[in-house]
């Protein structure tokens, strides 16, 4: 099998090195959560690193594990949230927008909670494959940007 065909079936680009392009995040708070989810605390983040993300769960300043047995916001409490180790946090996150999700073409499930101020403008263009979006305790009120997201089958607020 030729290299181009092997890359096609592996989901890689035909352009050599394209999947190894370094990603620069505009929102450093989102970058920090993505780094935590990928366990890549420093160094370059590449498109190939982000291509494997299909689900992303962010609460406050941390990426968290999602447990379907717990109600959707099992980590969120009235006065804070618990991380995967059970530690209680009260710090709200600083993610302002989600435009950097455009670097994650396979993202279908997203939960973002406990942010100070979060804009949903441009989410359709950044994450067109989202089927599930969970938002709670965020400083946003306008969800009209979601009305044209036709693949979205689950929206929890």
N, C-alpha and C positions, 0 to 999 in steps of 0.2 A: 504494500500500500504506500502511496506517495506521502511525503511529509504534509502537503497541503490537505489531503484527504484525512489524514490522521488528526490534524489540527481542527478540521471541520467537525469530525465526530467527537472530539474532545471539547468542543465549544470554544476553541481558541481562535484568535484572529489569523487571517491569511497574511497580514502584514507582520513581518518579523519584529519582535520587540514591542508591539502595540499593547499587549496585555501586561507588559512590564513597565508601562508608562507610570510615572510618579503622579499621584493625585494630590492636589493642593486644595484643602478645604477652605471655604470662605468663612464658615462658622466654626471657630476653634472649640467651642463647647460640644458641638456635635462630633467633631473629630475625636475629642477625648473619649466620648462614650463609644464610638466605633472602635477605637484602639483598645479600649477595655474589653469589648465584646470579642475582638479578634485575638486578644492577648498579645498585642504588638505595642508595647508601651512607648517605644521610640524608634527612630529610623524612618525610612521611606515607607509609605503605604502605596501599594501599586494596584492598578486596575485588577490584576489577577487575584489580589487579596480580597478585594471588595466584591468580585463577581460571585463568590460562593455564599454571600449573605442573602438568605431568603426570608429570614425573620429578624427583626431588631426590636428590642424591648428596652426602653429608656425610662428611668424614673429618677427625677432630680438630676444629680450630677453623675449618675452611674448607669451602666448597662446592667440589666438584671436578668436572671433566669426566669423564664415564664413557666409556670406550672398550671396546666389546664385543670388540675384537681382543685386548685384554689380559685375563688371567684376572680374575675378578670383583673382586678386591682388588688390582689391578695397582699401585695407588698405596700400598699398605700393605706395610711391611717389618717385620721382627721388632723393630727398635729405632726405628721412626718411619715416616713416610709422605712421599711426594713430592707436591707440589702440581702444578697444570697446567703450571707453568714448569720443573718438575723439581727445585725446591729441596727439600732434606730438612728435615722438621720432626719434632720429638720431643714436641711439646706435645699432651697429650690434651685433648679438648673437655670442656665443662661442661654439655652438654645433659642435663637431668635427666629430662624426660618429653617426649612427643610430642603432647600434647593440642592444641597450637596448629595442628596439621595440619588441624584442623576448618575452618580458613579457606581450605583448598585443596581444594575439592570434586572436582576433576578429577585429583587425584594417584592414580596407579596403580602407580608404581614408586618404591621408596624404598630407599636404602642408607645406613646410619648405622654408622660405624666409629670406633674409637679414642676412645671417650668414657669418662670416669672412672666414672660411675655412671648407668645409663640404665634407667628403668622403662618397661615396655611396657603397664602397666595403662592402660586407657582407649583403647588404640590402635584397637580395633574401632569405637568410637563416633567417634573423631576422623578416621579414614581408612577408611571402610567400603568404598571402591572399590579398595583395594590388591590388586593381583594378584601383585606381586613384592616381596619384602622380603629385604634382604641385611643381615646383622648380623655384625660380627666385631670382636674385640679390644675389646669393651665390658665395662664393669663391671656386668653383669647376668647372672643365671643362670636366672631363672624365665621360661620362654616359654609357660606355661600360658594366659596371656591371649590367645594367638594361636589357641587351639584352636577358637574359634567363628568365626573369620574364613573364611567359606565361599568367598569369591572369591579367596583367596590360593592361587595355583597354584605359586608358587616361593618357597621359604624356604631361604636359605643362611646358615649360621652358622659 
